Amino acid sequence: MPLNTDIFRSEGGFGVGSKTIVSDQFDIKNANSLEVKNSEFANCSRTDFVLRAITSAASPSQITSKLLSSTSTIVLPNGSVNFITSHIVGTNSNGSGYYAVKIENIVAVDAIGGVDTVGSLITTLKDSIPSGEGWTVSVYDTGNAGQYSYTVNQGVAPGNITWVAHAQVITVDW
């Protein structure tokens, strides 16, 4: 049976399905990531991602672009060098504790997808982790070819910690 889909529409903006992508005020909304690329320089681009994770108990988790999937990490192209700047914040369910960091990395990806963080600077913006708890954020660059993300852990903290990240990736292909 044929299926009619509302793939692309422009009344009041542009959308896919029933989700507005570009509003009538020219704002980009409901996008998982955004790539900016100069047509004059095909070998470089900037892509922004919003990532999220929820941790519980002492089990680490990856911050991903899909809440229930560990495979939705940032995928970096083979044969590239990447400048990645991320702001990551974690907060407990009652808002009494939070942890915010800025991580700046240079990440090289070889011709077959091997990821190597070659330089890193981590700045703690705010640490109001409740006494006796040990929340952490670390780079995750050891997954499948081209995979990059962050591993978050709440240690022995009770309840859940919600983590949100904004990652800006500037890629230059070799």
LUMRO-738598 format. One record per residue: x, y, z of N, C-alpha, C, O in turn. Coordinates in pm, 1 decimal, decimal comma, always signed. Atoms other than C-alpha are relative to their C-alpha. Example, Ala and Ser with C-alpha at 12.3 -4.5 7.8 and 13.67 -1.06 7.14 Angstrom:
2
[pt [+89,0; -119,0; +0,0]; [+1230,0; -450,0; +780,0]; [+90,0; +120,0; +0,0]; [+193,6; +118,1; +66,5]]
[pt [-82,0; -119,0; -6,0]; [+1367,0; -106,0; +714,0]; [-77,0; +109,0; +73,0]; [-26,1; +219,8; +89,9]]
This chain:
174
[pt [+84,4; -117,0; +0,0]; [+0,0; +0,0; +0,0]; [+89,0; +123,5; +0,0]; [+182,8; +130,5; +79,5]]
[pt [-83,4; -120,1; +3,5]; [+146,3; +340,5; -89,6]; [-13,1; +78,6; +129,9]; [-118,0; +79,5; +194,3]]
[pt [-4,2; -80,2; -121,7]; [+244,6; +563,8; +197,4]; [+30,9; +144,0; -37,1]; [+133,4; +171,3; -99,6]]
[pt [-23,8; -141,3; +23,8]; [+212,2; +941,0; +174,2]; [+74,7; +57,9; +118,2]; [+30,7; +45,4; +232,5]]
[pt [-76,2; -62,0; -108,2]; [+475,0; +1123,7; +373,9]; [+13,8; +148,3; -27,3]; [+15,5; +192,3; -142,2]]
[pt [-20,9; -144,0; +8,7]; [+519,5; +1491,8; +445,0]; [+150,2; +21,5; +16,0]; [+197,2; +52,7; +125,4]]
[pt [-144,7; -1,4; -7,8]; [+889,4; +1498,4; +360,7]; [+56,8; +139,6; +17,5]; [+142,0; +160,4; +103,9]]
[pt [-58,6; -133,7; -7,4]; [+960,8; +1866,5; +307,4]; [-107,6; +102,5; -32,0]; [-172,5; +94,7; -136,3]]
[pt [+101,3; -101,6; +22,4]; [+732,9; +2166,4; +342,5]; [+57,5; +135,7; +35,6]; [+157,8; +143,9; +106,5]]
[pt [-57,2; -132,0; -23,4]; [+785,0; +2541,3; +353,0]; [-97,9; +101,6; +58,6]; [-58,5; +215,5; +83,6]]
[pt [+91,1; -98,9; -56,5]; [+472,1; +2705,2; +490,3]; [+37,9; +30,1; +144,5]; [+39,5; -59,3; +229,1]]
[pt [-40,9; -41,1; -134,0]; [+581,0; +2901,9; +795,9]; [+142,1; -40,6; +34,0]; [+180,3; -37,8; +151,0]]
[pt [-136,7; +48,0; -22,0]; [+938,3; +2776,0; +753,5]; [+19,8; -127,0; -78,8]; [-60,2; -158,0; -167,1]]
[pt [-26,1; +127,2; +65,9]; [+1089,6; +2447,3; +638,7]; [-1,3; -109,6; +104,5]; [+45,5; -89,2; +216,5]]
[pt [+9,2; +107,6; -95,4]; [+1025,9; +2114,1; +803,2]; [+15,2; -134,7; -64,7]; [+10,1; -148,3; -187,0]]
[pt [-1,4; +139,6; +41,0]; [+1061,4; +1739,4; +782,3]; [-104,5; -69,0; +85,5]; [-101,1; -59,9; +208,2]]
[pt [+111,7; +57,2; -74,8]; [+751,3; +1543,4; +877,3]; [-77,8; +113,6; +64,0]; [-114,4; +209,6; -3,8]]
[pt [+73,3; -106,2; -69,8]; [+575,0; +1753,6; +1138,4]; [+92,7; +88,6; +82,6]; [+45,3; +174,2; +157,3]]
[pt [-98,2; -77,8; -75,7]; [+895,8; +1901,0; +1284,7]; [+52,7; +116,1; -83,1]; [+95,9; +97,7; -196,9]]
[pt [-57,0; -117,1; +65,6]; [+1001,5; +2253,1; +1193,3]; [+151,5; -6,7; +9,3]; [+205,7; -29,5; +117,5]]
[pt [-145,9; -2,6; +2,2]; [+1367,7; +2268,4; +1089,1]; [+48,6; +144,3; -9,3]; [+137,9; +184,4; +65,4]]
[pt [-30,5; -142,9; +9,6]; [+1389,4; +2633,5; +979,8]; [-131,1; +74,1; +20,1]; [-225,1; +57,5; -57,5]]
[pt [+124,1; -71,6; -30,6]; [+1128,1; +2861,5; +1135,6]; [-20,9; +115,1; -97,1]; [+68,5; +149,4; -174,5]]
[pt [+26,8; -115,1; +84,8]; [+961,1; +3151,3; +958,6]; [+79,7; +122,8; +44,6]; [+79,5; +225,2; -23,7]]
[pt [-90,7; -105,2; -47,2]; [+1199,7; +3368,9; +1165,0]; [+145,5; -33,8; -34,4]; [+237,6; +32,6; +13,2]]
[pt [-130,9; +45,1; +46,0]; [+1496,7; +3186,5; +1001,6]; [+87,6; -57,1; +111,3]; [+210,1; -47,7; +104,6]]
[pt [-72,0; +67,4; -107,1]; [+1594,3; +3003,1; +1322,2]; [+2,1; -149,3; -28,5]; [-99,0; -206,2; -69,5]]
[pt [-9,9; +144,7; +16,8]; [+1721,2; +2645,0; +1298,3]; [-45,2; -64,8; +129,7]; [+2,2; -29,8; +237,8]]
[pt [+56,6; +67,2; -116,8]; [+1526,6; +2417,5; +1533,2]; [-7,4; -149,4; -26,0]; [-10,9; -192,2; -141,4]]
[pt [+21,4; +145,1; +7,8]; [+1495,5; +2044,3; +1604,3]; [+103,5; -70,4; -85,9]; [+71,1; -168,3; -153,2]]
[pt [-107,0; +64,2; +76,8]; [+1829,7; +1957,5; +1442,4]; [+91,0; -75,1; +96,0]; [+126,9; -21,8; +201,0]]
[pt [-91,1; +77,2; -84,5]; [+2049,7; +1682,8; +1588,8]; [+141,8; +53,3; -5,5]; [+214,5; +48,7; +93,8]]
[pt [-132,0; -60,8; +14,7]; [+2362,3; +1846,9; +1454,1]; [-9,6; +103,8; -111,8]; [-106,7; +107,1; -187,4]]
[pt [-2,2; -105,0; +101,2]; [+2455,6; +2138,6; +1232,6]; [+140,5; +7,9; -56,2]; [+236,6; +26,4; +18,5]]
[pt [-130,2; -10,9; +64,0]; [+2739,1; +2143,5; +980,1]; [+6,4; +130,1; -78,5]; [-83,7; +162,4; -156,0]]
[pt [-25,7; -122,3; +74,7]; [+2880,1; +2470,4; +848,5]; [+123,8; -25,8; -84,6]; [+227,7; -67,7; -33,6]]
[pt [-109,7; +29,5; +91,0]; [+3101,4; +2440,7; +543,1]; [+8,5; +110,2; -104,5]; [-93,0; +150,1; -161,5]]
[pt [-22,8; -100,2; +103,2]; [+3252,7; +2700,0; +310,4]; [+17,8; -72,9; -132,6]; [+103,2; -160,8; -143,9]]
[pt [-6,6; +69,3; +128,7]; [+3198,2; +2593,0; -50,0]; [+133,8; +20,7; -70,0]; [+167,4; -54,6; -161,4]]
[pt [-132,2; -24,8; +58,9]; [+3540,6; +2738,1; -138,2]; [+107,8; -90,6; +58,3]; [+213,1; -109,2; -2,7]]
[pt [-99,0; +83,4; -68,2]; [+3721,4; +2507,2; +107,3]; [-64,9; -132,3; +37,9]; [-113,4; -149,1; +149,7]]
[pt [+72,5; +125,8; -18,5]; [+3583,6; +2156,7; +70,6]; [+60,9; -90,9; +105,8]; [-6,3; -183,5; +151,3]]
[pt [-64,6; +91,2; -93,2]; [+3833,9; +1997,3; +310,7]; [-14,8; +40,8; +146,2]; [+48,4; -20,3; +232,4]]
[pt [+18,7; -36,6; -140,6]; [+3719,7; +2175,2; +628,5]; [-146,3; +35,4; +27,0]; [-217,7; +85,6; -59,8]]
[pt [+138,2; -28,1; -38,8]; [+3392,9; +2210,2; +819,5]; [-7,2; +15,5; +150,8]; [+85,7; -19,7; +223,5]]
[pt [+29,9; -8,2; -142,7]; [+3242,7; +2287,7; +1158,4]; [-135,8; -63,3; +20,9]; [-231,7; -31,5; -49,4]]
[pt [+125,6; +65,7; -32,4]; [+2973,3; +2068,3; +1309,0]; [-25,1; +13,8; +149,7]; [+64,9; -8,3; +230,8]]
[pt [+39,0; -12,1; -139,7]; [+2786,6; +2130,9; +1634,6]; [-93,3; -114,0; +36,2]; [-181,5; -150,7; -41,5]]
[pt [+81,4; +111,0; -49,1]; [+2632,0; +1850,0; +1838,9]; [-53,3; +33,6; +138,5]; [+13,7; +101,5; +216,3]]
[pt [+52,8; -2,3; -135,5]; [+2405,9; +1838,7; +2143,8]; [-12,4; -145,8; +42,4]; [-78,4; -225,2; -24,5]]
[pt [-6,0; +138,4; -45,7]; [+2463,4; +1519,7; +2343,6]; [-56,5; -10,0; +141,0]; [-62,2; +89,4; +213,4]]
[pt [+60,6; +16,6; -131,0]; [+2304,0; +1371,3; +2655,0]; [+20,5; -141,5; +51,9]; [+32,8; -236,4; -25,6]]
[pt [-4,7; +131,4; -65,1]; [+2332,6; +1085,5; +2904,4]; [-64,3; +12,1; +137,0]; [-68,5; +120,2; +195,6]]
[pt [+47,1; +9,0; -137,9]; [+2171,6; +977,4; +3229,3]; [+72,8; -117,6; +63,0]; [+68,4; -229,5; +11,9]]
[pt [-72,7; +106,6; -68,0]; [+2384,9; +780,2; +3472,7]; [-69,2; -33,1; +131,2]; [-139,5; +49,2; +189,8]]
[pt [+48,4; +44,2; -130,8]; [+2289,5; +579,8; +3778,7]; [+103,1; -95,5; +57,4]; [+180,1; -156,5; -16,7]]
[pt [-94,9; +86,2; -71,7]; [+2489,2; +385,4; +4038,0]; [+142,8; +30,6; -41,8]; [+175,7; +145,5; -71,1]]
[pt [-141,8; -21,3; +29,7]; [+2858,3; +336,4; +3963,5]; [+35,4; -43,6; -141,3]; [+151,7; -72,8; -169,0]]
[pt [-22,6; +48,1; +135,1]; [+2819,9; +239,8; +3598,7]; [+23,8; +116,8; -95,0]; [-64,8; +200,7; -111,3]]
[pt [-25,2; -110,4; +93,9]; [+2987,2; +475,1; +3345,9]; [-86,9; -10,0; -124,6]; [-135,0; -117,7; -159,9]]
[pt [+82,9; -5,8; +119,7]; [+2798,2; +583,5; +3036,3]; [+63,7; +96,6; -98,6]; [+140,1; +184,8; -59,2]]
[pt [-46,2; -94,3; +101,7]; [+2877,0; +757,9; +2708,1]; [-105,3; +106,2; -22,0]; [-225,1; +78,0; -18,9]]
[pt [+90,9; -105,8; +39,8]; [+2726,3; +1093,0; +2623,9]; [-23,2; -18,6; -149,6]; [+72,2; -20,8; -227,4]]
[pt [+31,8; +27,1; +139,9]; [+2544,6; +1033,7; +2293,6]; [-105,5; +97,3; -50,5]; [-160,0; +177,5; +25,4]]
[pt [+102,7; -86,3; +57,8]; [+2308,6; +1208,5; +2055,2]; [-138,6; -63,8; +8,6]; [-238,1; +0,6; -24,7]]
[pt [+128,0; +66,7; -22,0]; [+2034,4; +952,7; +2130,0]; [+2,8; -57,4; +141,0]; [+97,6; -127,0; +177,5]]
[pt [+1,4; +33,7; -141,1]; [+1934,6; +889,4; +2490,6]; [+21,3; -148,3; +27,7]; [+90,7; -182,4; +123,5]]
[pt [-5,8; +142,2; -31,0]; [+1904,9; +510,4; +2469,4]; [+96,7; -77,9; -88,4]; [+87,5; -200,5; -94,6]]
[pt [-89,6; +69,3; +91,9]; [+2181,3; +428,8; +2222,2]; [+144,7; +40,1; +25,6]; [+176,5; +158,9; +31,3]]
[pt [-141,6; -29,8; -18,7]; [+2554,6; +400,4; +2281,7]; [+73,0; +8,5; -133,6]; [+193,7; +32,7; -136,3]]
[pt [-64,6; -4,8; +131,0]; [+2620,8; +394,0; +1906,1]; [-12,7; +136,8; -66,5]; [+34,7; +155,4; -178,5]]
[pt [+21,4; -131,8; +59,3]; [+2524,1; +757,4; +1847,2]; [+105,9; +99,3; +45,6]; [+74,9; +211,4; +85,9]]
[pt [-110,6; -88,0; -34,8]; [+2864,4; +902,0; +1920,6]; [+30,7; +90,1; -119,3]; [-24,2; +72,1; -228,0]]
[pt [-47,5; -83,2; +110,2]; [+3030,0; +1171,4; +1712,9]; [+89,2; -87,5; -86,7]; [+176,9; -156,9; -35,3]]
[pt [-84,1; +77,9; +91,9]; [+3181,6; +1008,7; +1403,2]; [+88,0; +97,6; -76,6]; [+39,1; +185,6; -147,4]]
[pt [-98,5; -85,7; +65,4]; [+3498,6; +1174,6; +1277,0]; [+46,6; -66,5; -129,6]; [+62,2; -188,6; -133,1]]
[pt [-40,2; +60,7; +127,2]; [+3607,9; +1124,6; +914,2]; [+143,1; -53,5; +2,9]; [+230,4; +1,5; +70,1]]
[pt [-135,4; +55,0; +15,1]; [+3908,1; +908,9; +828,5]; [+90,7; +104,4; -64,2]; [+45,6; +185,2; -145,4]]
[pt [-96,0; -91,9; +59,6]; [+4222,6; +1103,1; +741,4]; [-27,8; +145,0; +34,1]; [-30,0; +230,1; -54,8]]
[pt [+32,4; -137,7; -38,7]; [+4141,2; +1415,3; +941,2]; [+66,5; +37,1; +131,8]; [+106,0; -48,9; +210,6]]
[pt [-35,9; -53,6; -130,7]; [+4254,5; +1635,6; +1224,9]; [-119,1; +84,4; +44,2]; [-178,1; +156,6; -36,3]]
[pt [+122,9; -61,0; -50,1]; [+3977,5; +1771,7; +1447,4]; [+28,6; +80,8; +125,4]; [+98,0; +34,4; +215,8]]
[pt [-9,2; -84,5; -117,9]; [+3962,2; +2056,5; +1695,5]; [-137,5; -6,1; +66,0]; [-236,0; +41,0; +9,2]]
[pt [+128,5; +24,0; -65,0]; [+3689,3; +1968,7; +1945,9]; [-6,2; +78,8; +130,5]; [+78,8; +63,0; +218,1]]
[pt [+24,2; -75,0; -122,6]; [+3557,6; +2206,8; +2210,4]; [-137,7; -37,9; +51,8]; [-237,5; -25,4; -19,1]]
[pt [+126,9; +44,3; -57,8]; [+3288,7; +2078,2; +2444,2]; [-22,1; +62,6; +136,2]; [+70,9; +77,7; +215,3]]
[pt [+44,5; -43,8; -131,4]; [+3098,3; +2220,5; +2737,5]; [-91,8; -109,7; +50,9]; [-189,1; -145,1; -15,6]]
[pt [+75,8; +112,6; -53,9]; [+2961,1; +1944,0; +2960,4]; [-43,7; +35,7; +141,7]; [+36,0; +83,7; +222,2]]
[pt [+50,6; -23,9; -135,1]; [+2739,2; +1979,5; +3266,6]; [-81,6; -121,2; +44,7]; [-160,0; -177,5; -31,7]]
[pt [+78,8; +105,7; -61,8]; [+2599,6; +1714,7; +3498,0]; [-70,2; +56,0; +121,7]; [-13,4; +137,3; +194,7]]
[pt [+73,8; -46,1; -117,3]; [+2332,7; +1774,2; +3759,3]; [-82,3; -114,5; +58,2]; [-134,5; -198,9; -14,6]]
[pt [+81,8; +105,1; -61,5]; [+2158,1; +1553,5; +4012,0]; [-147,4; +37,4; -7,2]; [-182,3; +149,4; -44,4]]
[pt [+143,7; -16,9; +23,3]; [+1781,1; +1513,0; +4017,3]; [-64,3; +110,5; +82,4]; [-169,6; +161,0; +43,6]]
[pt [+60,7; -107,9; -78,6]; [+1715,5; +1771,1; +4290,7]; [+73,3; +133,4; -16,2]; [+38,8; +231,3; +49,9]]
[pt [-71,2; -124,5; +27,5]; [+1961,1; +2033,1; +4159,4]; [+94,6; +45,2; +109,3]; [+144,6; +157,6; +105,4]]
[pt [-88,6; -39,8; -110,0]; [+2169,8; +2031,7; +4476,6]; [+147,8; -15,4; -33,8]; [+233,8; +34,6; +38,7]]
[pt [-138,6; +15,8; +40,8]; [+2486,0; +1931,4; +4292,0]; [+12,7; +4,2; -149,8]; [-73,5; -44,9; -222,7]]
[pt [-27,2; +2,3; +143,3]; [+2636,0; +1993,5; +3952,8]; [+149,5; +14,0; -23,1]; [+225,5; +59,2; +62,6]]
[pt [-140,6; +1,8; +39,0]; [+2964,2; +1964,5; +3770,3]; [+6,4; +46,5; -144,3]; [-60,5; -10,1; -230,7]]
[pt [-9,4; -54,9; +135,6]; [+3060,3; +2168,9; +3463,2]; [+145,8; +9,8; -41,2]; [+229,4; +61,1; +33,2]]
[pt [-136,3; -5,0; +52,1]; [+3372,1; +2133,2; +3249,0]; [-0,9; +46,9; -145,1]; [-100,4; +33,3; -216,3]]
[pt [-25,5; -32,0; +140,4]; [+3509,5; +2267,2; +2922,1]; [+119,9; -84,5; -40,3]; [+223,8; -81,4; +25,6]]
[pt [-107,7; +87,0; +47,6]; [+3722,2; +2020,2; +2725,5]; [+35,9; +42,0; -141,7]; [-49,8; +47,4; -229,9]]
[pt [-50,7; -36,6; +132,0]; [+3937,3; +2128,5; +2431,3]; [+101,2; -106,9; -41,3]; [+196,4; -135,0; +31,4]]
[pt [-84,8; +109,6; +46,9]; [+4101,3; +1852,8; +2225,1]; [+43,0; +20,3; -144,5]; [-26,4; +83,4; -224,1]]
[pt [-41,7; +19,6; +138,7]; [+4301,7; +1798,5; +1911,0]; [-1,9; -150,6; -19,7]; [+64,9; -224,5; +52,6]]
[pt [+19,7; +142,7; +23,0]; [+4203,1; +1460,2; +1769,8]; [+35,8; -33,4; -144,2]; [-19,9; +23,7; -237,9]]
[pt [-39,6; +45,1; +133,8]; [+4371,2; +1289,3; +1475,1]; [-68,2; -133,8; -28,9]; [-79,5; -219,7; +58,5]]
[pt [+59,2; +126,4; +44,3]; [+4198,8; +1013,7; +1277,4]; [+80,4; -46,3; -120,6]; [+91,9; +25,6; -219,9]]
[pt [-82,6; +49,2; +110,1]; [+4417,9; +796,5; +1056,0]; [-86,6; -48,3; -116,3]; [-209,2; -38,3; -111,6]]
[pt [+69,3; +38,1; +123,8]; [+4325,7; +658,5; +713,3]; [-99,5; -114,2; +17,8]; [-188,7; -130,8; -65,4]]
[pt [+93,6; +111,2; -20,8]; [+4145,8; +353,3; +859,3]; [-91,4; +22,1; +120,9]; [-158,4; -71,0; +165,8]]
[pt [+94,8; -33,2; -105,8]; [+3956,5; +531,4; +1138,8]; [+51,9; -6,9; +142,6]; [-24,9; +10,2; +237,3]]
[pt [-57,2; +0,3; -134,9]; [+4196,0; +499,3; +1433,0]; [-2,1; +140,5; +58,9]; [+48,8; +234,2; -2,7]]
[pt [+16,0; -130,9; -63,4]; [+4120,2; +786,3; +1672,6]; [+106,4; +17,5; +108,0]; [+127,1; -70,9; +191,1]]
[pt [-106,1; -28,0; -96,7]; [+4399,8; +946,7; +1875,1]; [-13,5; +143,9; +49,0]; [-0,6; +238,1; -29,2]]
[pt [+3,3; -134,0; -59,2]; [+4356,9; +1241,3; +2113,2]; [+144,1; +41,6; +23,9]; [+210,7; -12,2; +112,3]]
[pt [-141,7; -38,0; -5,2]; [+4691,0; +1416,4; +2064,1]; [+26,9; +119,0; +90,3]; [+142,6; +146,2; +122,3]]
[pt [-15,7; -111,7; -92,1]; [+4631,1; +1718,3; +2288,1]; [-132,0; +26,5; +68,9]; [-238,1; +14,0; +7,9]]
[pt [+123,1; -19,6; -74,6]; [+4382,3; +1801,5; +2560,5]; [+18,2; +103,7; +109,5]; [+122,8; +108,8; +174,3]]
[pt [+3,5; -97,3; -108,1]; [+4296,1; +2084,5; +2798,5]; [-138,8; -9,5; +63,1]; [-240,0; +9,9; -4,2]]
[pt [+127,1; +12,5; -71,2]; [+4026,5; +2032,6; +3061,9]; [-5,8; +109,3; +105,9]; [+82,7; +120,4; +190,8]]
[pt [+20,9; -107,8; -95,7]; [+3894,5; +2329,7; +3257,0]; [-126,3; -29,0; +79,8]; [-233,7; -46,1; +22,2]]
[pt [+117,2; +16,6; -84,7]; [+3663,4; +2278,6; +3553,7]; [-62,1; +137,9; +18,9]; [+0,2; +227,2; +76,4]]
[pt [+69,5; -127,8; -10,4]; [+3409,8; +2561,4; +3534,8]; [-70,2; +14,4; +134,1]; [-70,8; +122,3; +193,4]]
[pt [+66,0; -1,3; -131,4]; [+3214,4; +2467,6; +3848,0]; [-6,2; -142,0; +53,0]; [-46,2; -234,3; -18,0]]
[pt [+4,9; +129,6; -66,2]; [+3243,1; +2179,4; +4092,3]; [-78,0; +15,9; +129,7]; [-23,3; +58,1; +231,6]]
[pt [+80,1; +0,7; -122,4]; [+2959,0; +2161,1; +4339,5]; [-57,6; -139,7; +20,6]; [-175,9; -157,1; +50,1]]
[pt [+37,7; +139,8; -20,4]; [+2951,8; +1782,6; +4363,9]; [-19,9; -20,5; +150,4]; [+65,3; +20,0; +229,5]]
[pt [+21,7; +22,9; -142,8]; [+2799,3; +1677,1; +4697,4]; [+115,4; -78,2; +64,2]; [+176,7; -163,8; +0,4]]
[pt [-108,9; +61,6; -75,3]; [+3051,3; +1567,5; +4961,4]; [-9,3; -152,6; -4,7]; [-116,7; -209,7; +14,3]]
[pt [-6,5; +145,7; +3,3]; [+3161,4; +1204,5; +4928,2]; [-32,5; -62,8; -134,1]; [-20,8; -184,3; -149,6]]
[pt [+31,9; +52,5; +132,0]; [+3055,8; +1170,7; +4563,6]; [+112,8; +33,8; -96,7]; [+184,3; +131,7; -75,7]]
[pt [-110,5; -20,2; +93,2]; [+3296,2; +1146,1; +4269,2]; [-42,7; -3,9; -144,9]; [-20,9; -104,5; -212,4]]
[pt [+43,3; -6,5; +138,9]; [+3150,4; +1254,9; +3935,7]; [+121,0; +27,4; -88,2]; [+207,7; +106,9; -52,0]]
[pt [-113,5; -20,1; +90,5]; [+3391,1; +1236,3; +3640,2]; [-46,4; +7,9; -145,3]; [-151,4; -44,7; -182,4]]
[pt [+18,3; -6,8; +145,4]; [+3408,5; +1318,6; +3268,8]; [+135,0; -32,2; -61,2]; [+236,6; +23,7; -19,7]]
[pt [-125,3; +31,7; +69,4]; [+3671,4; +1165,2; +3039,7]; [-27,3; -19,7; -148,7]; [-140,0; -48,0; -189,3]]
[pt [+10,4; +16,4; +145,3]; [+3737,8; +1144,5; +2666,1]; [-18,3; -147,6; -32,7]; [+48,1; -233,5; +25,2]]
[pt [+20,8; +135,0; +51,3]; [+3607,1; +832,7; +2487,7]; [+43,1; +0,1; -146,4]; [-27,3; +53,2; -232,3]]
[pt [-50,4; +4,4; +137,4]; [+3817,1; +768,5; +2175,6]; [+50,9; -139,3; -36,6]; [+138,6; -153,6; -121,9]]
[pt [-49,0; +136,1; +22,1]; [+3861,6; +390,7; +2181,6]; [-107,3; -94,1; -53,3]; [-95,3; -215,7; -38,1]]
[pt [+109,2; +83,3; +51,9]; [+3542,3; +266,4; +2015,2]; [+25,7; -44,0; -142,6]; [+139,7; -68,7; -181,8]]
[pt [-9,6; +38,1; +140,7]; [+3472,5; +175,1; +1656,0]; [+69,7; +109,4; -79,9]; [+95,5; +218,1; -28,2]]
[pt [-71,2; -94,3; +86,8]; [+3643,5; +350,0; +1364,3]; [-67,6; +137,3; +0,7]; [-187,2; +148,9; -26,1]]
[pt [+47,8; -136,6; +3,4]; [+3605,5; +726,5; +1392,2]; [-86,0; +43,0; +117,5]; [-126,7; +159,1; +122,9]]
[pt [+88,9; -34,9; -111,1]; [+3401,0; +715,5; +1715,5]; [+69,1; +90,5; +101,1]; [+185,1; +70,4; +137,0]]
[pt [-50,7; -92,8; -100,5]; [+3444,8; +1000,2; +1962,1]; [-115,4; +46,4; +87,5]; [-222,6; +80,4; +37,4]]
[pt [+101,3; -49,7; -92,4]; [+3250,0; +1097,5; +2271,0]; [+67,1; +23,9; +134,6]; [+188,9; +39,8; +142,7]]
[pt [-49,5; -14,7; -136,4]; [+3287,0; +1138,4; +2645,8]; [-65,7; -106,1; +85,8]; [-182,0; -140,7; +65,5]]
[pt [+52,9; +92,8; -97,8]; [+3244,1; +887,9; +2926,2]; [-25,7; +77,6; +127,4]; [+61,4; +150,8; +174,3]]
[pt [+35,4; -67,0; -124,5]; [+3064,4; +1017,4; +3234,7]; [-29,7; -106,3; +105,1]; [-81,8; -213,5; +74,4]]
[pt [+18,0; +94,5; -109,0]; [+3050,9; +848,6; +3572,9]; [-37,5; +78,9; +123,9]; [+15,5; +187,5; +147,5]]
[pt [+38,9; -69,3; -121,6]; [+2884,7; +943,5; +3896,3]; [+53,8; -66,5; +125,3]; [+19,0; -25,7; +236,1]]
[pt [-56,1; +66,1; -117,6]; [+3080,0; +707,9; +4124,3]; [-109,7; -60,0; +86,1]; [-196,3; -132,0; +36,5]]
[pt [+95,5; +58,6; -94,3]; [+2878,6; +619,2; +4433,7]; [-118,9; +91,1; +27,6]; [-192,8; +68,5; +123,4]]
[pt [+109,3; -95,5; -22,5]; [+2631,2; +906,6; +4402,9]; [-135,1; -69,9; -7,2]; [-157,1; -152,7; -95,5]]
[pt [+134,1; +58,8; +6,6]; [+2271,5; +810,2; +4480,6]; [-83,2; +65,7; -110,5]; [-54,1; +177,5; -153,1]]
[pt [+89,4; -57,3; +100,7]; [+1995,5; +862,9; +4224,0]; [+62,9; +6,7; -137,1]; [+158,7; -64,8; -166,3]]
[pt [-47,1; -16,2; +137,2]; [+2050,9; +972,8; +3865,2]; [+68,5; +134,2; -17,3]; [+34,6; +232,1; +49,2]]
[pt [-64,4; -124,1; +41,4]; [+2280,4; +1234,1; +3716,3]; [-33,0; +18,0; -147,5]; [-12,4; -73,8; -226,8]]
[pt [+26,7; -32,2; +140,0]; [+2169,7; +1401,3; +3390,7]; [+116,7; +82,1; -51,7]; [+153,6; +183,5; +7,5]]
[pt [-114,3; -65,3; +62,3]; [+2458,9; +1504,0; +3165,4]; [-42,3; +55,5; -134,7]; [-111,8; -11,9; -210,8]]
[pt [+27,8; -61,2; +129,1]; [+2430,1; +1743,0; +2871,5]; [+129,8; +61,5; -50,9]; [+206,0; +119,8; +26,2]]
[pt [-122,1; -54,8; +58,6]; [+2707,0; +1846,2; +2631,9]; [-31,8; +72,3; -129,9]; [-120,7; +32,2; -205,1]]
[pt [-0,3; -65,5; +130,6]; [+2748,5; +2089,9; +2346,7]; [+142,3; -16,1; -52,4]; [+237,1; +33,8; +8,1]]
[pt [-131,5; +24,8; +58,2]; [+3036,8; +1980,0; +2124,7]; [+9,0; +70,3; -135,0]; [-79,5; +56,8; -219,5]]
[pt [-27,5; -66,2; +127,0]; [+3180,0; +2190,6; +1844,1]; [+123,9; -67,2; -60,3]; [+230,8; -68,3; +0,6]]
[pt [-108,0; +73,5; +65,5]; [+3396,1; +1994,3; +1598,5]; [+40,1; +73,2; -127,1]; [-41,1; +90,9; -217,9]]
[pt [-55,3; -58,5; +121,2]; [+3616,7; +2168,3; +1344,4]; [+90,0; -105,4; -62,3]; [+188,1; -148,0; -1,3]]
[pt [-68,5; +109,1; +67,9]; [+3741,9; +1911,9; +1093,1]; [+77,0; +51,9; -120,1]; [+25,9; +130,7; -199,6]]
[pt [-80,8; -27,0; +118,6]; [+4023,7; +1944,8; +842,9]; [+45,4; -135,0; -54,3]; [+116,6; -209,8; +12,7]]
[pt [-41,7; +125,6; +64,6]; [+4068,3; +1654,5; +601,8]; [+142,3; +14,2; -50,3]; [+182,9; +120,3; -97,5]]
[pt [-139,1; -2,6; +48,6]; [+4425,6; +1561,2; +513,9]; [+3,2; -3,8; -150,0]; [+110,9; -2,3; -209,5]]
